[in-house]
């Protein structure tokens, strides 16, 4: 199995787990004389099986990410951490831009002095977006070329 397939399986499994978790609270009580569509013990058993599958899958994904070279000696784990950092930087820029726009509506220009150059913040955010997009494309391509490390 390829890493990308394992990531898709993990996503699907996460969705199934969320579905069963959502069912559980509805199944702990029943009205007299009414049968439940599913027994709570069955749901808990299914959740335990899926949790075990999830753990095995995540271990294999993490091992694969640690052993896979992304580029320049960096592992795939390093690349994912770097991509996540771009996400943080992008969110900081967005917040700053939102703040600038909100302040313009709340105060007139004589009351407040703008401490950031909005065009520079937007340029920096675009650079982060471009670097993140390029990095994510490389990661996705590598995910489809990398065999999953068995547990």
Residue, then its C-alpha position, 0 to 999 in steps of 0.5 A: x500500500x502507498x502512503x497516500x492510500x494509508x492517509x485516505x484510509x485514515x481519513x475514512x476511518x476517522x469519519x467512521x469513528x466520528x459516526x459511531x461516536x455520534x451514535x453512542x449517546x443516542x443509544x444509552x437510553x431507551x424507552x420502555x418497550x422500544x428496541x434500539x437499532x444498535x446495542x451500545x455494547x456493539x457500538x463500543x466494540x466497533x469503536x474499539x476495533x476501529x481505534x486499534x486499526x487507527x493506531x496501527x495505521x497511524x504508527x505505520x504512517x508515522x514510521x514511513x514519514x520518518x524514514x522517507x527523504x523529502x529533499x535536501x536530507x529532510x524527512x517527510x516528517x520535517x516537511x510536514x512540520x514546515x508546511x504546518x508552520x506556513x499554515x501558522x504564518x499564513x493565519x497570523x498574516x490573515x489576522x493582521x489584515x483582518x485587524x487592519x480592515x476592522x480598525x479602519x471601520x472603527x476609528x477615523x484616521x486621526x485617532x489611530x496610527x497604522x503600525x503595519x504596511x498592509x501591502x507588505x503583510x499581503x505580499x508576505x502572506x502571498x509568499x507563504x501561500x506560494x511556498x506552502x502550495x509548492x511544498x504541499x504538491x511535493x508532499x502529495x506527489x511523494x505520498x503516491x510514490x512511497x510504499x507504506x512501512x509495515x508495522 
